[in-house]
Amino acid sequence: MREAMYWEPLEGNRVRCYLCPLNCLIDEGQRGSCRVRKNIGGKLYTLNYGKVSSMAADPIEKKPLFHFYPGSCAFSIGTVGCNMHCIHCQNWEISQADETFPYLEDVTSEAIVRLAKHYGCESIAYTYNEPTIWYEFVLETSKIAKREGLKNILVTNGYINEEPFRELAPYIDAMNIDIKAFKDEFYRKISKVPSLEPSKRTAVIAKKEFGIHVELTYLIIPTLNDSEDEIRAFARWVVEELGDDTPVHFSRFFPHYKLLTLPPTPVETIEKAYRIAKEEGLKFVYTGNIPGHDGENTYCPKCGKPLIVRWGFTIEEYHIKDGKCEYCGEPIPIIGEYKKRHYRGMWW
């Protein structure tokens, strides 16, 4: 437990948290919406500092990041808690838990960096639950990782206030931001927060102001966020605000947590979203949760040939050299040169 950052004391031993746009007003002895920031004696404390629920050496494609050090290993860590309460969350066992979760392990930032290097990982990914509510630990760890030559990755809903994000952003190299839908109604009813605007703002600040590599994931849920108009509006926003070279992943929904009445997303719906995004001018669109689908591959936007052929999280072919298509020479926005990377006796 540590004193939290970004809060102010108020009368009557209340506090106001300013980490995320919920700006929770918290009475003494109570917690914020994220469950892991608590008012104790008129001070706000973070309860999950250094507490890890999950650790794994993952292929970076699992994040998913397809244009950032392809084929590399990301040492992935998560804790408990989230500032959203999505009724379809696939990691609800940890995202909707608090520090009493029985499988937490206390780990230091230095130990995380040592483990990442020991397992041959080139980056640390803060993921699994929402990393921004783990703010103090992520900030400290990312600073140490940066000094040790590792990259830092946030897999996030982007729901964080500007000031704390601007303090963290200089240490972050890549982000996959989960855009839940492109209507506020979805965020209110399904994710239990007022608006999608903060997530959009985070994406724009990250890419335009800090030069962070940004990829977006849009999980398509039947009847809730799958209309052609909504997908088209989302794709148009990406082109206009983030650029037509921003990778977008349309992922297939499967029933989880409290949303068990809807069927898995039809593959045809994902393919339709893929086509719509291409029509709106996005150059790099991907399908997710459909292993073996052609939409997993990276294609040259000029000559159309497959440049990175994937099966799930594995790269089977790679045809980019010096940042250009091997066939026609078109520049391809891939950060980091691909090579088979070895860690702990395995090749990815």
C-alpha positions as CSV (number, residue, x, y, z in Angstrom):
1,M,0.0,0.0,0.0
2,R,1.3,3.4,-1.0
3,E,-0.1,6.9,-1.0
4,A,-1.6,7.5,-4.4
5,M,-0.8,10.2,-6.9
6,Y,-3.3,12.6,-8.4
7,W,-5.8,13.3,-5.6
8,E,-6.7,16.2,-3.3
9,P,-8.1,16.3,0.3
10,L,-11.5,17.7,1.0
11,E,-13.5,18.7,4.0
12,G,-14.8,16.0,6.3
13,N,-11.9,13.6,5.5
14,R,-13.2,13.1,1.9
15,V,-10.8,13.0,-1.0
16,R,-11.2,13.5,-4.8
17,C,-9.2,11.2,-7.1
18,Y,-8.0,12.7,-10.4
19,L,-6.4,9.7,-12.0
20,C,-9.2,8.9,-14.4
21,P,-12.2,10.9,-15.8
22,L,-14.5,9.4,-13.2
23,N,-12.9,11.8,-10.7
24,C,-14.3,9.7,-7.8
25,L,-15.4,11.5,-4.6
26,I,-14.4,9.1,-1.9
27,D,-15.5,9.1,1.7
28,E,-13.2,8.0,4.5
29,G,-12.9,4.2,4.5
30,Q,-14.3,3.9,1.0
31,R,-12.8,3.0,-2.4
32,G,-13.0,4.5,-5.8
33,S,-14.8,2.8,-8.7
34,C,-11.6,0.9,-9.6
35,R,-11.7,-0.8,-6.2
36,V,-8.0,-0.4,-5.6
37,R,-7.7,3.3,-4.4
38,K,-8.9,3.8,-0.9
39,N,-9.4,6.8,1.4
40,I,-7.7,5.9,4.7
41,G,-7.7,8.7,7.3
42,G,-8.3,11.4,4.7
43,K,-5.5,10.3,2.4
44,L,-5.8,8.3,-0.8
45,Y,-3.8,5.1,-1.0
46,T,-3.2,2.7,-3.9
47,L,-3.8,-0.9,-2.7
48,N,-2.3,-2.8,-5.6
49,Y,1.2,-1.3,-5.8
50,G,3.6,-4.1,-6.7
51,K,0.9,-6.8,-6.6
52,V,0.9,-9.0,-9.6
53,S,-1.9,-11.3,-10.6
54,S,-0.5,-12.6,-13.9
55,M,3.0,-12.8,-15.6
56,A,3.9,-14.3,-18.9
57,A,6.4,-14.1,-21.7
58,D,4.0,-13.4,-24.6
59,P,4.4,-13.0,-28.3
60,I,4.0,-9.3,-29.0
61,E,1.3,-10.2,-31.5
62,K,-0.9,-11.3,-28.6
63,K,-1.3,-7.7,-27.3
64,P,-2.2,-7.3,-30.3
65,L,0.6,-5.2,-31.7
66,F,1.4,-6.1,-35.4
67,H,3.5,-3.1,-36.3
68,F,5.9,-2.9,-33.3
69,Y,8.9,-5.2,-33.1
70,P,7.2,-8.1,-34.9
71,G,8.1,-11.5,-33.7
72,S,9.5,-10.2,-30.4
73,C,8.6,-11.2,-26.8
74,A,6.8,-8.9,-24.4
75,F,7.0,-9.7,-20.7
76,S,3.4,-9.2,-19.7
77,I,2.2,-8.3,-16.2
78,G,-1.2,-7.5,-14.7
79,T,-2.7,-6.7,-11.3
80,V,-6.3,-6.3,-10.2
81,G,-9.0,-3.7,-10.7
82,C,-10.3,-1.6,-13.5
83,N,-12.1,1.8,-13.9
84,M,-14.6,0.3,-16.3
85,H,-17.0,-2.5,-15.5
86,C,-17.7,-4.0,-18.9
87,I,-20.3,-6.7,-18.7
88,H,-18.5,-8.8,-21.3
89,C,-15.0,-8.6,-19.8
90,Q,-12.9,-11.7,-20.6
91,N,-10.6,-11.1,-17.7
92,W,-13.3,-10.2,-15.1
93,E,-11.8,-12.5,-12.5
94,I,-9.0,-9.9,-12.0
95,S,-10.4,-6.7,-13.5
96,Q,-13.3,-6.8,-11.1
97,A,-11.2,-7.9,-8.1
98,D,-9.3,-6.0,-5.4
99,E,-6.2,-6.6,-3.3
100,T,-7.9,-9.5,-1.5
101,F,-7.6,-11.6,-4.7
102,P,-6.0,-14.9,-3.5
103,Y,-3.3,-15.3,-6.2
104,L,-1.5,-12.0,-5.9
105,E,2.3,-11.9,-5.6
106,D,4.3,-9.0,-4.3
107,V,7.0,-8.0,-6.8
108,T,9.3,-5.0,-7.1
109,S,9.8,-3.0,-10.3
110,E,13.5,-4.0,-10.3
111,A,12.4,-7.7,-10.2
112,I,10.0,-7.2,-13.2
113,V,12.8,-5.7,-15.3
114,R,15.2,-8.5,-14.3
115,L,12.6,-11.2,-15.2
116,A,11.9,-9.5,-18.6
117,K,15.6,-9.6,-19.5
118,H,16.1,-13.1,-18.1
119,Y,13.4,-14.4,-20.5
120,G,14.8,-12.6,-23.5
121,C,12.0,-10.1,-23.8
122,E,12.5,-6.8,-25.5
123,S,9.6,-5.1,-23.9
124,I,7.3,-5.0,-20.8
125,A,3.6,-5.0,-21.5
126,Y,1.3,-3.7,-18.8
127,T,-1.9,-5.6,-19.6
128,Y,-4.5,-8.3,-18.6
129,N,-6.5,-5.8,-16.5
130,E,-6.5,-2.0,-16.9
131,P,-2.9,-0.8,-16.3
132,T,-3.7,2.9,-15.8
133,I,-5.3,2.1,-12.4
134,W,-1.9,0.6,-11.4
135,Y,-0.4,4.0,-12.2
136,E,2.3,4.4,-9.5
137,F,3.8,0.9,-10.1
138,V,3.6,1.2,-13.9
139,L,5.3,4.7,-13.8
140,E,8.1,3.4,-11.6
141,T,8.7,0.2,-13.5
142,S,8.6,1.9,-16.9
143,K,11.3,4.4,-15.9
144,I,13.6,1.6,-14.8
145,A,12.8,-0.5,-17.9
146,K,13.6,2.5,-20.1
147,R,17.0,2.9,-18.4
148,E,17.7,-0.8,-19.0
149,G,17.0,-0.6,-22.7
150,L,13.5,-2.2,-22.6
151,K,10.4,-0.9,-24.4
152,N,7.2,-0.2,-22.5
153,I,3.7,-1.1,-23.8
154,L,0.3,-0.2,-22.4
155,V,-2.7,-2.4,-23.4
156,T,-5.4,-0.1,-22.1
157,N,-8.9,1.3,-22.4
158,G,-7.3,4.8,-22.6
159,Y,-9.6,6.1,-19.8
160,I,-7.2,8.3,-18.0
161,N,-7.0,12.0,-17.3
162,E,-4.6,14.2,-19.3
163,E,-2.2,15.2,-16.6
164,P,-1.3,11.8,-15.3
165,F,-1.1,10.4,-18.9
166,R,1.3,13.2,-19.9
167,E,3.5,12.3,-17.0
168,L,3.6,8.6,-18.0
169,A,3.7,9.1,-21.8
170,P,7.4,9.9,-22.1
171,Y,8.3,6.3,-20.9
172,I,5.7,4.5,-23.1
173,D,6.8,3.2,-26.5
174,A,3.6,1.5,-27.8
175,M,-0.1,1.3,-26.9
176,N,-3.0,-0.9,-28.0
177,I,-6.0,1.1,-27.0
178,D,-9.3,-0.7,-26.8
179,I,-12.1,1.4,-28.3
180,K,-15.2,-0.4,-27.0
181,A,-17.7,1.1,-29.4
182,F,-18.2,4.4,-31.2
183,K,-21.3,5.6,-29.2
184,D,-21.5,7.0,-25.7
185,E,-24.6,4.9,-25.1
186,F,-22.5,1.7,-25.2
187,Y,-20.0,3.1,-22.8
188,R,-22.8,4.0,-20.3
189,K,-24.7,0.8,-20.6
190,I,-22.0,-1.8,-21.2
191,S,-18.8,-0.3,-19.7
192,K,-20.4,1.7,-17.0
193,V,-18.6,5.0,-17.7
194,P,-20.1,8.2,-19.1
195,S,-18.4,8.6,-22.5
196,L,-15.8,7.3,-25.0
197,E,-14.3,10.8,-25.4
198,P,-11.4,10.3,-22.9
199,S,-10.2,7.2,-24.7
200,K,-10.3,9.0,-28.0
201,R,-8.4,11.9,-26.5
202,T,-5.7,9.6,-25.0
203,A,-5.1,8.0,-28.5
204,V,-4.7,11.4,-30.1
205,I,-2.3,12.8,-27.5
206,A,-0.3,9.6,-27.5
207,K,0.3,9.5,-31.2
208,K,0.3,13.2,-32.2
209,E,2.1,14.8,-29.2
210,F,4.3,12.0,-27.9
211,G,5.0,9.9,-31.0
212,I,3.9,6.7,-29.2
213,H,3.1,3.9,-31.6
214,V,-0.6,3.3,-31.4
215,E,-2.8,0.4,-32.5
216,L,-6.5,0.2,-31.8
217,T,-8.7,-2.8,-31.0
218,Y,-12.5,-2.8,-31.6
219,L,-14.3,-5.9,-30.3
220,I,-17.4,-6.3,-32.4
221,I,-20.4,-7.5,-30.3
222,P,-23.6,-8.5,-32.2
223,T,-26.4,-6.0,-31.9
224,L,-24.5,-3.7,-29.6
225,N,-21.7,-2.0,-31.7
226,D,-21.8,-3.7,-35.0
227,S,-23.8,-1.4,-37.2
228,E,-22.3,-0.3,-40.5
229,D,-22.8,3.4,-39.6
230,E,-20.9,3.0,-36.3
231,I,-18.0,1.0,-37.9
232,R,-17.8,3.6,-40.7
233,A,-17.8,6.5,-38.2
234,F,-15.0,4.8,-36.2
235,A,-12.9,4.1,-39.2
236,R,-13.4,7.7,-40.5
237,W,-12.3,9.1,-37.1
238,V,-9.1,7.0,-37.1
239,V,-8.2,8.2,-40.6
240,E,-8.9,11.9,-39.8
241,E,-7.4,12.0,-36.2
242,L,-4.7,9.4,-36.1
243,G,-3.8,8.8,-39.7
244,D,-4.6,6.2,-42.4
245,D,-1.5,4.1,-41.4
246,T,-2.9,3.4,-37.9
247,P,-3.3,-0.4,-37.5
248,V,-6.9,-1.3,-36.5
249,H,-7.9,-4.8,-35.2
250,F,-11.5,-5.9,-35.4
251,S,-11.9,-8.7,-33.0
252,R,-14.5,-11.4,-32.6
253,F,-16.7,-11.5,-29.5
254,F,-17.3,-14.6,-27.5
255,P,-19.7,-14.7,-24.5
256,H,-18.1,-13.9,-21.2
257,Y,-18.9,-12.7,-17.7
258,K,-22.4,-11.2,-17.5
259,L,-23.0,-11.1,-21.3
260,L,-23.8,-14.7,-22.0
261,T,-27.0,-14.3,-24.0
262,L,-25.5,-13.1,-27.2
263,P,-23.8,-15.5,-29.7
264,P,-20.2,-15.2,-30.9
265,T,-19.7,-12.6,-33.6
266,P,-20.3,-14.1,-37.1
267,V,-17.1,-14.2,-39.1
268,E,-19.0,-12.4,-41.9
269,T,-19.5,-9.4,-39.6
270,I,-15.8,-9.1,-38.9
271,E,-15.1,-9.3,-42.6
272,K,-17.7,-6.6,-43.3
273,A,-16.1,-4.3,-40.8
274,Y,-12.7,-5.0,-42.4
275,R,-14.1,-4.0,-45.8
276,I,-15.7,-0.8,-44.4
277,A,-12.5,0.3,-42.8
278,K,-10.6,-0.2,-46.0
279,E,-13.3,1.7,-47.9
280,E,-12.8,4.6,-45.5
281,G,-9.1,4.7,-46.3
282,L,-7.4,2.7,-43.5
283,K,-4.3,0.9,-44.9
284,F,-3.7,-1.7,-42.2
285,V,-6.8,-3.5,-40.9
286,Y,-6.8,-6.8,-39.1
287,T,-9.2,-9.5,-38.0
288,G,-8.9,-10.9,-34.5
289,N,-9.9,-14.1,-32.7
290,I,-10.2,-15.9,-36.0
291,P,-6.9,-18.0,-36.2
292,G,-5.9,-18.7,-39.8
293,H,-8.0,-16.0,-41.4
294,D,-6.3,-14.0,-44.2
295,G,-7.2,-10.8,-42.2
296,E,-4.3,-11.6,-39.8
297,N,-1.8,-10.8,-42.6
298,T,-0.2,-7.5,-43.4
299,Y,-0.6,-6.5,-47.0
300,C,1.3,-3.8,-49.0
301,P,-1.1,-0.9,-49.5
302,K,0.4,-0.2,-53.0
303,C,0.9,-3.6,-54.7
304,G,-1.4,-5.7,-52.4
305,K,1.0,-8.5,-51.8
306,P,1.2,-10.2,-48.4
307,L,4.2,-8.9,-46.5
308,I,3.7,-10.5,-43.1
309,V,1.9,-13.8,-43.1
310,R,0.6,-14.8,-39.7
311,W,-1.1,-17.8,-38.1
312,G,-2.4,-16.7,-34.8
313,F,0.5,-15.2,-32.9
314,T,3.1,-16.8,-35.2
315,I,4.9,-15.1,-38.2
316,E,5.3,-17.6,-41.0
317,E,6.5,-15.2,-43.8
318,Y,8.1,-11.8,-43.6
319,H,8.7,-9.6,-46.8
320,I,9.7,-6.2,-45.4
321,K,13.3,-5.0,-45.8
322,D,14.6,-1.7,-44.5
323,G,11.1,-0.6,-43.8
324,K,9.9,-1.2,-47.3
325,C,7.9,-3.8,-49.3
326,E,10.3,-6.3,-50.8
327,Y,8.1,-6.4,-54.0
328,C,7.5,-2.7,-54.9
329,G,9.5,-0.6,-52.4
330,E,6.5,1.0,-50.7
331,P,7.4,2.3,-47.2
332,I,5.7,0.2,-44.5
333,P,5.3,1.7,-41.1
334,I,6.8,-1.1,-39.0
335,I,8.8,-0.2,-35.9
336,G,11.7,-2.5,-35.2
337,E,13.2,-5.0,-37.7
338,Y,11.9,-8.5,-37.6
339,K,14.1,-11.4,-36.7
340,K,13.4,-14.8,-35.1
341,R,13.9,-14.1,-31.4
342,H,15.0,-16.7,-29.0
343,Y,13.9,-16.9,-25.4
344,R,14.0,-19.7,-22.9
345,G,14.6,-22.4,-25.5
346,M,11.7,-21.3,-27.8
347,W,11.7,-19.6,-31.2
348,W,8.9,-17.2,-32.2
